Amino acid sequence: MKLRKSNIQKLDKGIYDVLIIGGGINGAVSAASLSGKGAKVALIEQRDFAGFTSQQSSNLAWGGIKYLENHDYGLVRKLCLSRNRLIENYPSRVKEIRFYSTVEKGCRFHPAFLWLGTWVYWLFGNGFTNIPRWLSRKTVQTEEPVIATGNFYGGFEYSDAYLHDNDSRFVFQFVRTAMDRGCIAANYLESLGARREQGCWHTRARDALSGEILEIRSKVLINATGPFVDDHNKLTGERTEHRHLFSKGVHLIVPRITPNHRILTFFADDGRLFFVIPMGVRTCIGTTDTRVSSPHTEVTDEDRNFVLDNINRRLNLAQPLTKADVISERCGVRPLVIKSSTGGDGGNDWLQMSRKHEIDIDRQQAHISIFGGKLTDCINVGDEISEIVFGMGIELPHREYKWYGEPHPSVREEYMHQAKLMNLDSYTSPESIESLSSRLWRRYDQQAFELLAEIREDPRQAEVLIKGTDYIRCEIRLAKHQEMITKLEDFLRRRSKIALVVRREDIRQAEGLMEACEILFGNLSREKYEEYFLCR
């Protein structure tokens, strides 16, 4: 809380080179790129960082194999190379994973045609991943007996990538990187609109917690509000070439379906790809694709039935999955970009529309709007934004600086060496599926050295604080000072994935939760606890 208060007090002092409105993936990478290259940057978000669309993804960093059907080869090529770059630069966070795909009789595509498509896809990615493999019925029955093969028509396996942790954690790490390089960022700070006067943007912002109004001045204004880009442009009087349509996607988190670490892929009843995604001791299944008119959505019974019916029809489960098996739910919109001149629903089959991003630039007003996009392409967005801002006359003294990626491998080697010398993995919880040394590095990289020091001084800091989770005491202490946790939901849902993989009632009853609240919120711990559990 002190970090947030300190940053808010700085926001109305001086003039920033750039103010970014929106703390989802587009805003986060823009802040990380610009601050790393030397710009004076501010970032505000009306909710928590990654608190809307960017927390509702499937956790995949994939090249978009489905866009081959639309002959959007340029986009697929670009996304495949972006995926490769994420795997290379975030080796502990973004990992290659095999997609295990089966095709049923009656599918509009012959499986041999789809298998050929996986080779084209592999070539578009410069052969970076493991090669595709054909799957016979016998192979599927042996390797994944959970898959129903009664209607089997063919199968194949290929590679893409996934986030080892949750999507919102990945987004926040860009925000944290930006703050480490001088960006002044604050969550729960809503933009009320902006006006341009004498070559400077004046943005009014309201603190959602205190109600305080402040004014932030900047030379350039970036609208990175995700599905709310159109709404915020109305507040600033900006007219843009593009606008958004919305498609609702729903995922359900259920008990682990298969022990194998691969993604099962099917064609759902509506013809789109349907996934069974590993999530530690849980499985994420979905998704839907429903046209909606507003970014504000919720999971309906129809959504749940669609996901459960599709998965039960395609798997050999001892008992069909029901609503009672659902541990948590994800529901968000995909912001799909169309030309503003296109009326109504865009005149397109929105099921075939891609997730490409577009950046509209008003050079005269020094205003930028980021439309669409997906997590896979985030580094490209950050690079493009820096080049656009530089073209607007903002000095970037470190223009060639590489602003993304984990620390140099030698830093990780030193961390692992210290962890081995102190036998850190002996503190790993018996219920954990990952060693403590590996998990701390993946989540905190260089900051993990601080955790090692705390554990050396007091071994109690390595104890699991919230029973039923992997989170140890010193992690909570670090989060208090470094991660701008304002509400309990920020920690349970976004800085961690506890709320995704543990039932709500089990979280409420977890031993150590109140102590974690006391560390995070001090005298406000009971208030924050009740805000989360009693007001929902």
N, C-alpha and C positions, 0 to 999 in steps of 0.2 A: 504493500500500500504506500510506503514511503517513496518508492521509485516513481509511482504514478503521480503522487502529489508534487514531487519535485519537478517532474517533467511538465506538468500542467502549469506550474508557476513560471516556467521558462518560455512557454509557447507565445505569450504576447509581448516578449522582449525582442526587439530588433526585427530585421526583415530576413526571411528565409529565402534561399534560392528557389526552393520547391516545397510546396505543401501538397501532400498526397492524402486524399480523402478515401478511406477504405482500407481495411487491414486484412483482406482476403489474400489469396495467392498473388493476384496481379499487383496489389498495393505493396505487399511484403517484398516481392522481388524487385520492384521499382525502387523501394527504399534501400534495400541492400546494395543494389547496383550503384545508385547515385551517391550514397554515402561512402561506399568503398572507393569511388573515383574522386572523392573530395568535395562534393557539393554539400551545402548546408541545407539539411533536409528535416522536415517535420512530417509526421504521420499521425492521423487521427482516425478512430474507428468508433461508430456509434454503439456497437455491441462489444463483445470481446473479440480479440484477434481471431480470425478464422471462425467467427461465431455464427456464420450463416451458411452460404453455399459451400464454402471451402471445408466444412466439417462433415459434409454429407456424401462424399465421393465413395467409390468402390475400393479406394486405396491402391488403385492400379496406375502404373506409369507405363502406358502401352502406346504403340505406334498407330493404333486405329486400323486394324486389319479390315474392319467392316467397310471402311471408306474405299477399298478397292472396288467394291460393287458399284460405287458411284463414279468410277474412273477418275477419282480425285488423287491421281498418282503423286502429284507434287506435294500435297498435304501429307500423304502417307510416308513419303520419303523424308520429309522434314521432321515428322513426329518420330520416326524410327531413329533418326540421327540424334534427336533430342533425348530420346530414351537412352540411347547408348551413352550420351554425355552424362546423364544422371547416374547411371550405373558406374561409370568410370570415376566420377567426382564425389559420389556419396556411397562408397562401397559398403559401409556398415548400415546404411539406411534404405538404399534402393538396390534390390537384388533381382537377378534373373530368376524366373520361375517358369516351369513348364505348364502349358495349357493343354489339357487332355480333352479332346473334342470328339463327340460321337454324333452321328447323323442318323435320323430315323427315316424309315420309308415314308414317302410322301413329301419329303423336303423339296423345296423348289430348286435345290442345287444337287447335282450328282456329287457324291463324296470325292470322286477322283478329281473333279473340277476344283473342289475346295482344297484338296491336298496340293494340287498344282499352285493354287493361290498362296499357300503357306511358303512355298519355295520362292515365289515372286516377292513375298513379304520379307523373307530372309535375305534375299539379294538386295532389296531396297535398304535394308539395315546394314549393308556391306558385310554380311556374313558374320556379324559381331557376336551373335548368340549361337547356341547349339543348333544343329541342323534339325529340320522336321523329320518326323517318323510316322510311317503308316501303321495303323492299328487294326488288327484282325479281330473278329469276334472272340476268338480264343484268348488273344492277348489281353483284351479288355476284361474278360471274365477272370483271368488269372491275376492281373495287376490291380484292377479296381472292381472287385465283385459287388460293390455297392451299386454299380451302374446296371440298370435294367437293359438287357440286350434282346428282349423278345421281339422288338421292332427294329433291330439293328440293321443299318444300311451300309455303314462304313465308319471309319474313324481315323484320326490323325493327331499328332502331337507336335506342338511348336513352342517357341519361347517368347516371352515378353518380360515385364518386370512388375514388381509390387513394392509397396512401402512396408518395411518391417514393422514400423510403428504406425500410428494413425495419421491421417492426412493433416489434421489440425496441428498436431505436434510438429510436423514437417514445415508447415507454414510459419508457425511461431519461431522456429529456429532461424528463418530468414529475418524476422523482425528483431530477434535478439542479436543477430549478426549486425544488422543496421544500427542498433543502439550502441553496440560495442565500437562502431566506427563514427559515432557522433550524432546519429539521428535522434531527434527528440520525438518519442512516440508515446501515445496515450490511448488506452481503450476507454469505452463508455463515454466518449466525447463526440457528440453529434454535431455535424455541420448543419447550420440553419440557412445556408446560402452564402453567396459571395458576390461582391461587386468589384469592378476594376476602376481605379482612380489614379490618374497621373502615373501610369506605367506600373501599378502595383495592385495585386489582388488583396482585398480585405475580406476575410472569411469569418463570419460570426459562428461561434461554437458554444454549445451548452453542455456542461458537465451533468451527465445523467444521474450522478449520485448526490451532488450538492445543489444543482440547479443554477450554479454560477454561469454567467455569460462572459465570454472573452472574445477578443478579436485577434486573429492571426494574420500577419502580413507576409506575402510571398511574391516573388517575381513571376513564378510559373505556378499554375494550379493543375493538378492531375486528378481527374475523376476516375477512381478505381473502385467504385462502389458495387461492382458485380452486377447482379440483376436490377439494381436501383440506379444504374447510370442514367437512364432516360429521365427518371424523376429528379435527380440532382441537377441535370442540365437545365431543367425547367427553372430551378431556383436561381441559376446563374445567367439565364437568358441565352444559353448556347443552342445553336441549331447544328445538327450533325448529319453526316451522310448515312449513318447506320442507326439501327435500333434493335431491340431484342424481342424475340418470342420465347416462350417458356415451355419446357417439357418436364413433367414431374417424374422423378426416379425414386423408387422405394427399395430398401434392402432390409432384410430381417436377420438378426443375429440369433443363432440357435446352438444347442450343444454340438460338439464336434461330430461331423458326419463320417469322415474318413481320417485315419491316422497318417495317410500319405500327404507329403507336402507338395501338392500340385493343385492347380485350379481346374475344376471340371467345367466344361463348357458345352452347352446345348443350344438348340434353337427353340425358343419358347413358342407357345401357341400363336403369338402375334407375329412370329417370324424373326424377331430380334434375338441377339445373343443373350444367353441367360447363364449366370455364373454361380459356382459353388466355390467360395474363396476361403482358404484357411486363415484363421485369426487366433493363433495360439491354441488354447483349449476350446475355442469356439469355431463356428463356421458362419460366414456371411453369405446369404443367398439373395438373388435378385438379378435383374431389376425390372421395374415397370417402365413404361414410356407413354405418359398420358399428357395430352395437350392441356395446359391450364392458362388462365389469363393473368394470374397474379403470382409474384414470387412467394407469397405466404401460402403454404400448403400443409396438409397433414395426412397421415396414413388413414385410409378408410378400410372398412371391412372388405370392400371389393379389391383393394390393393393386396391385403393380406391373403385373401382367398386365391387371387391370381398367382402370387408367389408360391404359396403352399401347394396349390393344385399342380402347378408346373413341376415342382421339385418331387412331389410324391409320385407323379406319373413316370418320372424318369429314373427313379432310384429304387433299389431293393432294400427297403428299410424294415426292420423287425416290426416297428409300429409306425404308421404314417405320422408325419409331423402335423401338429395342430397348433392353434393359437396359444395353448398352454405351454408349448415348448419355446415360444419366442421370449428371449431374454431382454432384448432391446430392439429398437427400430431406428432406421435412418430414413429421412425423407427430405429431399431438396429438389430444386429446379436446375435444369441445364439452361443457361442463357444462350440461346441460339441467335446468331447474327443475321440480319437481313438489311437490305437497303431501305432507307427511310421512305424513298419514293414508291416502294412496293406497298400497296394497300392491303387491308384486311389481314389474312393469315400468311401473307407473303407470296401466295401463289405457288408454293412449293409443297411437296410431300415432306412434312416436317420429320417424319420417321427417317428420312434419308438425309436430313441436314447434318452437316458436320459441326464439330466443336472448334473450328478455327477461330482465331482471334483477329480483330480489326482494331486499328488505332486511328481515331479521327483527330486531326490536328488543326487548331485555329492559331496560326502563327501571329496574326495581328494582335490577338488578345492573350497570347501565351497560355493557351488552354489545351489540355490533352484529355481525351476520353478513351478508355480501354473497354472494348466490347468482347464478350465471349471468352474463349480460351479454355484450356484445360491444364491440369497440373503438369502433364508430361512436357509441355512447351514453355515452362516457366522461365528457364534460363534465357531463351530467345526473347521473351517479353522484357526481361530486365535489361538485356543488351540493347534492344530496340529503343526503349524509353530513354536510356542514357544518351544514345546518339541523337534522338529527337531534341532532348533538352539542350544538348551541346549546340545543336543547330539553331536554337533560340537565343544563343549568346551567353549561356551560363557556362562559366569557366569550370572545367573538370581537370584539376591539376594532375590527377593520376588516371588519365583517360584509359590507359592500357592495363590498369590493375585488374587482376583476376579476382572478382568479388565473390565467387561461389566456390563450393567444394569444402570437403573436410580438410583438417590440417595435414601437413606433409606426413607421409608414412613413418618418417623417423620419430615424429611426435607420438604417434600411436605405439610404436615399438618401445619407446621409453616408458609410456604409461603402462603397457602390458608387463614390462620388465619389473617396474615397481610393484605392480599388482601381484606378480608371482613371488617376489621377495617377501611380501607381507602375507602371502597365502590368502589373498582376498577371496578366492572362489570357495574357500572353506565356509564362508558366511552365506553362500547361496542357499536360498530357501529350498527345502525338499520338494515343494510343489512347483518350483520354477522350471520352465522348459529351456532356460537359457542361463549360462553362467553369469555371475554378478559382474565380473570384470568386463565381459562383452557388452552387457546391457548398459552399464554406466558409461562406457565409451560411446556407444551408439546414441544415447540420449543427450550427452553433455560434452562430448569430445574434450577440448582442453580444460573445461571446467571440472572434468572428472578428477584432475589432480587435486583440486580443493577437497573433494570427497575423500580421496585417499588420505589426505592429511588429517581430516577430522576423525576418520576411523582409526588411524594410528594413535591419535591422542586419546580417543575414547571408543573402544570396540563396540559399545552399546549403539553407536551411530550406524552400525551395519545391521542392526536388528530390523526385521520387517515391522513397521509401525502399524499399518492397517492390515489386520489379519485377512487372509483370503486374497491378497494382492502381493505383488513383488516389491512394493515401495518401502524403502528403508528410511530410517529417521533422518539421516543427514540429507537425503534428497528433498524432503519436505522443507528442511531449513534453507537449502539452496533455493528452492522454488519461491520461498517467502521473499528473498532479497533480490532475485534475478528475473522472475517470470511474471511480474505484474499481475498476480492473482488477486482479483477483486471480489469474486464470488466463489462459493464452493463449487458451483458448476464449472467454472473455469478450470479448476484442477481436475475434477472427476471426469469431465467429458472431453477437454481439449488438451491440457498439458499432459494428461495421462489418458488412458482408454478404459479406466475402471468402470465408468458408467455404461460402456458398450458391452463389456464382457461379464459383468456381475449384475445380478438382479437387484433392482432398486431396494427391495426389503432386506436383502442380504447386506447391501452397503450400509443401510441404516443401522443394522445390528452388529456391524463389524467392530470387533475389539480394536481400539486404538484410533478410531475415526475422530472421536472428540479431542483426543490429544493432538491429532493432526490439525484440527480446526484451531486449537489453541496456539499452535506454532504459527499457523498461517495468519490468523486474524486477532490474536491476543484477546482483549476484553470484548471484542465483537463476535467471538466464536459461537456462542449460543444463538445470537441473532442470525449469523450466516448459515448455521445448521438448519434453523427453522425456516429460513427463506427458501432453502433448497427442498426440504422434505415436506413442509406444511403448505407451501404456496403453489404447489403444482398439482 
